[in-house]
Amino acid sequence: MTSFAELTSPQVADLLAGPRTPVLLLPVGAVEPHGPHAPLGTDELISAGMCARAAERLATDPGLRVLVLPALNYGVTHMSAGFSGAVSIGADTLRCLVLDVCRSLKDSGLHRIVVVNNHFEPAHVTALRSAVAEAEVAHLDLLRRANVARLTAEFRSGSCHAGQYETSLVLADRPELVDRDVMRELPAVHVDMPALMSASGGRADFAGLGMDRAYCGSPASASAAEGESTFDTLTDLLVELIREVGRG
Ligand SMILES: [Zn+2]
């Protein structure tokens, strides 16, 4: 069993007394438009998918007990305002929520926590970085250069919202959630999101960036095979960090 919320209270107490060091994973996502073809919950699906794989890979590890916390599925998504289905919370709400959850776990003796996020709106990422620094927990920050370098060409290009990279990951886990007829007809849209967002001082939104259908990149090129391969890499990155956190 790798789901924290499926344990009983005495089972959690046993974790603390057991021989295996508990490491808890906190998946973070958003409810955000992902083009006309991919689900609103794409980012959470990716975070939860890589956490489940990492927990599975370490299921028989003699020194570690990896458990996945209930996901935080709301994020800061101001950039997608105006598109149906966008549900945003404030940056400070997110920061406080992550901080409170981590502090509460730490107060009960569960100190080793890894935050796993796949929603990259700058205000969201800034709030998370601030929360994990304050809570003194680990963060698999996929925007760090060393991590970016191990991901796909589209991810490295920065033109990757609901494009080939993310759509492939959804196809790997929940293909029925992708409207593949629509996906195949979508032209590639190149938007250098990081450059344009910093040029606008963080005030950019999808429409202003030229993403008039709430995606950029090349969704038509997505495949389940690429998604499986990317999930493998994401899981490698997460397992490496879990091992580091486990060593303390
Ligand atoms: Zn996304």
Residues whose N, C-alpha, C, O or C-beta is under 5 A from the ligand:
A	BS01	ZN	T42 D43 N118 E166
